[in-house]
Amino acid sequence: MKYISDLSQAVPLFKCLGSEMRIAILELLAEKGPMQMSVIAESLGITPGSLSLHIKQLAECGLIHIRFDSGKHGLQRICSIVDEKILVDFERAVNSRNVYETEIGVGLYSDYEVFPTCGISTNDHLIGIEDDPKYFSSPERIDAGILWFTTGYVEYIIPNYLEENQEPVELLISFEIASEAPGIREDWPSDIQFTVNGIPACVWTSPGDFGKNPGIYTPQWWDPNWNQYGLLKFLSIHETGTYIDGVQVSDVTLKDLNIGAGSNIKLRLSVSETSIHKGGLTIYGRSFGNYPQDIKVRMQYRVV
């Protein structure tokens, strides 16, 4: 999901969507999945040259991804949608001052306890071997692009840059996640719990461990029978409660988390042995999956 909280930066995106033909291209890709450009042109009844202009604009706005595959007639350009949903947050878009942002690598956890199936990998090789939790302590984890486990947790320390005269208004965290199944299973629910500063904020049920198509950024050496991509989720905790993708999921507020200047902010993602759906957890970084990001954090605050 593409999240827009700055309307001025979204102007090129809105202009790009102001075309019936580009909308038709997106609708076709949403229905059919990744397609060769020649097939798109034929399906829409336009020339390859005309299509190229539209594809170029869609790619520049980050709406589609283009990859090259070898075919009988040379390199073929394959187009696919990057984001299936676009969320425009007007409330935060008009109140975007007094914020700080940071990004945390998926391997930069401060604590963990994981159980097989499990593993961790950089963008060019597995760290250690599969299903052996001890490799989660490897120094190579700093370069990790993906990690997965069936039950257990990983915990991250979120930088706290608040000053004494500032108090938090909203903590927004985004990440690409999915379940963890043996192999790939589109229907493999998993109850993933998000805990902040020891307070269980909410549980979100991942629908599956996805792999029907290759992940846009997943390396080519990665086994095609392993998890390929996840869903981009937005966890928001502010003064009225906790939200996932803009929908309230619990009554836990920022006040409950005791966040202030100099305090710790610890984020834990876990799957419990007592969960109804023990379907594991996969966390994707910028070099895997469909989104070029690690764990993004945005703190909005007010001056008091």
matplotlib code that plots the C-alpha trace (Angstrom):
import matplotlib.pyplot as plt

x = [0.0, 1.3, 0.8, 0.5, 0.8, 2.3, -0.1, 2.5, 4.9, 1.9, 1.1, 3.0, 1.1, -2.3, -1.3, -0.3, -3.7, -5.5, -5.4, -8.1, -5.5, -3.1, -6.0, -6.8, -3.3, -3.4, -6.8, -5.4, -2.3, -4.4, -6.6, -4.0, -0.9, 2.6, 2.4, 4.7, 4.4, 3.6, 0.6, -0.6, -0.5, -2.4, -5.0, -5.7, -5.5, -2.7, 0.7, 3.8, 5.2, 2.1, 2.1, 5.8, 5.0, 2.3, 4.4, 7.3, 5.0, 3.6, 7.1, 8.4, 5.6, 6.3, 3.0, 4.4, 7.7, 9.5, 11.8, 13.6, 13.3, 15.0, 12.7, 12.8, 12.9, 15.4, 14.8, 11.1, 9.8, 7.5, 5.2, 3.6, 1.8, 3.9, 1.0, -2.5, -3.9, -3.2, -4.0, -4.2, -4.2, -5.6, -5.5, -1.8, -1.1, -2.3, -0.5, 2.9, 5.1, 6.9, 7.8, 11.0, 11.4, 13.9, 14.3, 15.5, 17.1, 15.2, 18.3, 18.9, 16.8, 18.0, 16.6, 15.1, 13.8, 12.8, 11.8, 12.0, 11.1, 13.3, 16.1, 17.8, 19.4, 21.3, 20.4, 23.1, 23.3, 21.7, 23.3, 24.3, 21.8, 18.0, 16.1, 19.0, 18.1, 21.7, 22.4, 20.1, 23.0, 25.4, 27.1, 26.0, 22.5, 23.2, 22.9, 19.8, 17.2, 14.7, 14.0, 11.4, 10.3, 7.3, 6.9, 8.9, 9.7, 12.2, 12.4, 13.7, 14.7, 13.2, 15.3, 13.6, 14.6, 11.9, 13.1, 11.9, 9.4, 7.9, 5.2, 4.2, 1.0, 1.4, 3.8, 3.5, 5.4, 5.3, 6.7, 6.3, 5.3, 3.5, 3.1, 5.8, 4.8, 6.8, 7.3, 4.6, 0.9, -1.3, -3.9, -1.9, -3.2, -1.0, -1.8, 1.0, 1.2, 2.6, 3.9, 5.3, 7.2, 5.8, 2.2, 0.4, -1.0, -2.8, -2.9, -3.2, -3.9, -1.7, -3.7, -0.8, 2.8, 2.8, 4.7, 2.5, 4.6, 8.2, 8.8, 9.7, 12.9, 13.5, 16.9, 16.9, 19.0, 16.3, 14.5, 11.1, 9.4, 10.3, 8.4, 8.5, 6.7, 4.4, 1.9, 2.8, 1.1, 0.8, 0.7, -0.4, -0.7, -1.9, -4.1, -7.3, -6.1, -4.2, -4.9, -3.9, -4.1, -6.4, -8.8, -8.9, -8.0, -7.5, -7.9, -4.2, -3.0, 0.3, -0.3, -0.4, 3.1, 4.8, 6.8, 8.6, 12.0, 14.7, 12.5, 12.9, 10.7, 10.8, 8.8, 8.3, 6.8, 5.8, 3.8, 2.8, 2.6, -0.9, -2.1, -5.1, -3.3, 0.4, 1.4, 4.7, 6.1, 8.3, 9.7, 10.9, 13.6, 14.3, 16.2, 13.3, 9.6, 7.6, 8.5, 12.0, 12.0, 13.0, 11.0, 10.0, 9.1, 7.5, 7.0, 4.7, 4.9, 3.7, 5.7, 4.4]
y = [0.0, 3.5, 5.9, 9.6, 12.1, 15.0, 16.2, 18.5, 15.6, 13.6, 16.1, 14.0, 10.9, 12.6, 14.0, 10.5, 9.1, 11.7, 9.6, 7.0, 5.0, 4.8, 3.8, 1.1, -0.2, -0.4, -2.1, -4.7, -5.4, -5.7, -8.3, -10.3, -9.8, -9.3, -8.9, -8.3, -4.9, -6.3, -8.2, -5.0, -3.1, -5.8, -6.1, -2.3, -1.8, 0.8, 0.9, -0.2, 3.4, 5.0, 2.4, 3.1, 6.7, 5.7, 3.0, 5.4, 7.8, 5.1, 3.8, 7.3, 7.7, 4.3, 2.8, -0.1, -2.0, -3.1, -6.1, -7.7, -11.4, -13.3, -14.6, -16.1, -12.6, -11.1, -9.2, -8.8, -6.0, -7.4, -4.9, -5.4, -3.2, -2.1, -1.1, -2.6, 0.2, 4.0, 5.6, 9.4, 10.6, 14.1, 14.8, 14.2, 15.7, 19.1, 18.8, 17.5, 19.8, 18.7, 15.3, 13.2, 10.1, 7.2, 3.7, 0.5, -2.4, -5.7, -7.2, -4.5, -6.1, -5.7, -8.9, -12.1, -15.6, -17.6, -21.2, -23.2, -23.0, -19.9, -18.2, -14.9, -13.8, -10.9, -9.9, -12.3, -15.2, -17.0, -16.3, -19.7, -22.4, -22.7, -23.6, -22.9, -20.0, -19.4, -17.6, -14.8, -13.6, -13.4, -10.0, -10.4, -9.7, -6.0, -6.6, -8.8, -8.2, -10.8, -12.9, -15.5, -17.7, -19.8, -18.7, -16.3, -12.6, -10.0, -6.7, -3.3, -0.1, 2.9, 6.1, 8.6, 12.2, 14.0, 17.0, 18.0, 20.5, 18.0, 15.4, 12.7, 13.0, 9.9, 7.0, 5.6, 2.4, 0.7, -2.7, -5.4, -8.6, -11.9, -15.4, -18.1, -21.5, -24.5, -23.4, -21.0, -21.1, -18.2, -19.3, -19.6, -17.3, -16.1, -14.0, -11.4, -9.3, -5.8, -4.8, -1.4, -0.8, -4.0, -3.0, -5.4, -2.8, -5.1, -8.4, -8.5, -11.7, -12.2, -14.1, -16.0, -16.6, -15.2, -16.5, -16.9, -14.3, -13.3, -10.5, -7.3, -6.8, -10.4, -11.5, -13.9, -16.5, -16.8, -20.2, -19.6, -22.0, -19.7, -16.7, -13.9, -10.9, -9.6, -6.9, -3.3, -2.5, 0.7, 0.6, 3.9, 4.7, 8.1, 9.8, 8.0, 4.5, 2.0, 1.6, -0.7, 0.9, 3.6, 1.2, 1.2, -2.2, -1.4, 1.3, 1.4, 5.1, 6.9, 7.8, 4.1, 3.7, 6.3, 7.8, 11.1, 12.7, 10.3, 7.2, 4.0, 3.0, -0.8, -2.5, -6.2, -8.4, -11.8, -15.0, -16.7, -20.5, -19.7, -18.0, -19.4, -19.1, -20.0, -19.3, -17.6, -14.3, -13.0, -9.5, -8.1, -5.4, -3.2, -5.9, -8.4, -8.3, -5.7, -2.5, -0.9, -0.2, -1.6, -0.7, 3.0, 5.1, 8.5, 10.4, 13.4, 15.6, 18.9, 21.6, 22.3]
z = [0.0, -0.9, 2.0, 1.2, 4.0, 2.0, -0.7, -2.3, -3.0, -4.4, -7.2, -9.9, -8.8, -9.1, -12.5, -13.6, -12.5, -14.5, -17.7, -18.7, -20.5, -17.6, -15.4, -17.9, -17.7, -13.9, -14.0, -16.5, -14.4, -11.2, -12.9, -14.9, -12.8, -14.4, -18.2, -21.1, -22.6, -26.0, -24.5, -22.7, -26.0, -27.8, -25.0, -25.0, -28.7, -28.7, -30.4, -28.5, -28.8, -27.2, -24.5, -23.7, -22.9, -20.4, -18.9, -18.4, -16.5, -14.3, -13.5, -12.6, -10.1, -8.5, -9.5, -11.6, -11.7, -14.9, -15.0, -17.9, -18.8, -21.6, -24.3, -27.7, -29.2, -26.9, -23.6, -22.7, -20.5, -17.8, -16.0, -12.6, -10.0, -7.1, -4.7, -4.8, -2.6, -2.1, 1.2, 1.2, 4.8, 4.5, 8.3, 8.5, 5.2, 6.4, 9.7, 8.7, 10.8, 13.9, 12.8, 12.7, 10.5, 10.6, 9.1, 10.9, 9.1, 9.6, 11.0, 13.6, 16.3, 19.9, 21.2, 19.8, 20.5, 17.5, 16.7, 13.4, 10.7, 10.7, 8.9, 8.0, 4.8, 3.2, -0.4, -1.7, 0.7, 3.6, 7.0, 8.3, 7.5, 7.7, 10.8, 13.2, 15.5, 16.6, 13.3, 14.4, 16.6, 13.7, 13.1, 9.5, 10.6, 10.2, 6.4, 6.6, 3.9, 5.2, 8.3, 9.2, 12.1, 13.1, 16.7, 18.9, 18.5, 17.4, 19.2, 17.9, 19.6, 17.9, 18.2, 20.4, 19.4, 21.5, 23.5, 26.9, 25.5, 23.0, 23.5, 21.0, 19.0, 16.7, 16.3, 12.8, 11.8, 8.4, 7.4, 4.8, 6.5, 5.9, 7.5, 7.4, 6.0, 4.9, 1.3, 0.0, 1.1, 0.1, 2.6, 5.8, 8.5, 11.3, 14.4, 14.6, 17.8, 17.9, 21.4, 22.2, 25.5, 26.9, 26.1, 23.7, 21.2, 18.8, 16.9, 13.1, 11.3, 8.2, 5.5, 4.0, 3.0, -0.5, -3.5, -6.5, -8.3, -7.7, -5.3, -7.3, -5.3, -4.2, -5.6, -8.6, -6.7, -4.1, -4.3, -6.1, -3.7, -0.7, 0.5, -2.1, -0.8, 2.0, 2.6, 3.5, 6.8, 8.7, 12.5, 14.0, 17.7, 18.7, 21.3, 20.4, 20.0, 17.8, 14.1, 11.3, 7.8, 9.3, 10.9, 14.8, 16.2, 19.9, 22.6, 23.4, 23.2, 23.2, 26.8, 27.7, 26.2, 28.5, 25.7, 26.5, 26.2, 27.0, 27.3, 25.5, 22.5, 22.0, 19.2, 19.4, 16.6, 17.7, 17.1, 20.4, 21.0, 22.4, 19.2, 17.5, 14.2, 14.7, 11.1, 11.7, 10.6, 7.7, 7.7, 4.4, 4.0, 1.1, -0.9, -0.8, -1.4, -3.2, -1.3, -1.2, 2.5, 5.8, 9.0, 8.6, 11.7, 11.7, 15.0, 15.1, 18.1, 19.5, 21.3, 24.8]

ax = plt.figure().add_subplot(projection="3d")
ax.plot(x, y, z, "-o")
ax.set_aspect("equal")
plt.show()
